[in-house]
């Protein structure tokens, strides 16, 4: 194995022993590493608030939290407040190891390199990425800090599962410091083709960082293929099937990593149970009544992000209103756009544009009784989201590029009566599994309009056939299936290499 000098980590908190001494640091057999811990701060008077913390919503937490509570595991991540030191603590049966970030780290590592360099680059340069050396220096420094926390707390031979694009250097750092570890990495967003990835000045370092893992997981087979092509092009790696053979300076193979697709899913049980609760069904009826009981409710649920195709969706809907294909008396569009990265200029501009477009549509087509677009710039609890899924006849997922899009899977799962229609972008990872959705190209506005109208006018028998097929796919491949598949493949990979 290639040997590289590894700088000794600093202590997590003042007075804690350095890694290797283990005098007082707890050791764990299984560790998850992500940019954020699986908890959010909360007020003591809030429901479900325990010692000032509440478990975060989201698929990753839902997938891994039960496993963490059953194993000798710990979760490493930032606790969400800059310039604050928090010692390791436990919550909800999970041991949590906070990584400290400064205000500068948040600005340079997170808002800068992670979300203004990597995010747009990995989403097909829908927005122009920015390349700044100070951002890259911060990214390396923060990745090192996350790796140090793992080194400090990982038991010998532990399994470490690193999550997402913010931490792509961590696998290599771990392998250099602790070759005894079993290292997995999962990329939740798309991985770009080499022709786009080539723009990144630090492309070799990113590929090398990822190849520190035994198993590198992606949402789609095309993402895994893009990664392997980049490994071959920029590192000269030999790629055989799904195995990437990394060569050292002497031309000999120093490490073999496997790249494979593991499409993430949702907590099917939770969504299904909520969809059958009488109070949530009644809330869905109330939503329809509040909108004037239109014949058709269309729904978009997105983080306010330029990758989600919200502008394309609004343009298509406005043209349908102008064409008279839909009217405010018969149809209503609910657009939930949860706040996102509001300190980043591109996101502020997007919000202004979306809200201006909604205002223009409503100003043109609203009546005293009816609203064309009900725009909601809020985040909602899962109970309200399921009520919205039940109220909506047509779900619009028009992403320009998306790793998976779990909203599409949540909508399908909530439709326990096998009704409703899903309009789904072919550029979302979910399109690989939900082949009975109405797939479309969101850049083709005329095609998008035709697909929306096909969904609006779909006969119940066809809708039921399509929804039944999609529900079976999701019920057979829930989030537990995803995590179990990945960890089984990681174990198999390591055992095979050791044999």
C-alpha angles and dihedrals in degrees: 000000000000111000122213130177111261119203115229112255121243119240118275091231134008111283096017114129120256119258114281095037093077088184094144106355115111115237124220136197094208128035133180117201122196137151091255132036115242092253137076129204116257140177116261091237091058118099114258093018112141119185090336095308136096128190111260121242119239142093099271094054091044091051099048107026095079090050091049092054092051098047138051089266142143134195119223120202149111115289094218105253119098122223093018129117117216122178122223111285142168129245131172093353094309128112110224127200111197121211114209120232126187125218088258090052091054091049099043106028101032109025092028117039099014099045107020097037110026101028097057092037092053091046095062095270092285083157121026113263120227122224116205125164092214089058091050092049089053092047091055093046094050093044087054090053091053091048090050091055090053093047089052096052107028117106120222110289093008122162114240122192113194118198132215146331098307091069106040095132095053098083094059092044090053094047092052093049100035115021088171092072126098103227127198128176129193124195110207096189130057121284111224127233115263091255089065098032088055089075092070109097090209096047095127093051092050093050091045090049092054092045089063085080124087089218127024113194129200137182096240136028088237090059091052089048092051090051094050092048090051091049089053095044102042103029101027090238120169111238120200115176103308095339120102113202109203116205128211128218090278092057094248122127109259100177142004121214127183121221119200143154119254107171110211121229142183142264096273094181094056095048093044093050092048091049090058097048111113093222092054092046088051090048088055089053089049091053090055091048092049089056092051096261096280119195091241132026117194119196136201120183117183146141104253096260134137090234093064098073094232092146091052090049093051092047092052092047093048090053091049088055091047091049091050091238088125129019132201089242093059104029141034131188118214112198116190110190111177116207116267135182092333093175090064112091096223090056093049090052091047091052091051091049095047094047091046091052092048090049091050093049093047093044090054102041109022121111128197089265104033138052121204097207124020102202118197118186095189142098115242134200117255092255091061091044092055089049088054091049089053092047095050122087093190128032116205117206106171102163116166088208128354134167092222117322107222092194088075090054093045092053093050092047092050092054094086090162090061092240134119130063133256120212104196134184114237086222093067117091089232089070089075091062103028098059093154092063118102097264120204146161108251091204088065100076094183090049091048091051091050091049092050091052091047088055093046092051099038115136115243093242093056092043091052093048093050095044093047091054093048093046091053091052093052096042089053092047109040128157093274088056089053096052093041092051093050096047092045090052090048092051091047091049094051094044091049092050092048094049 
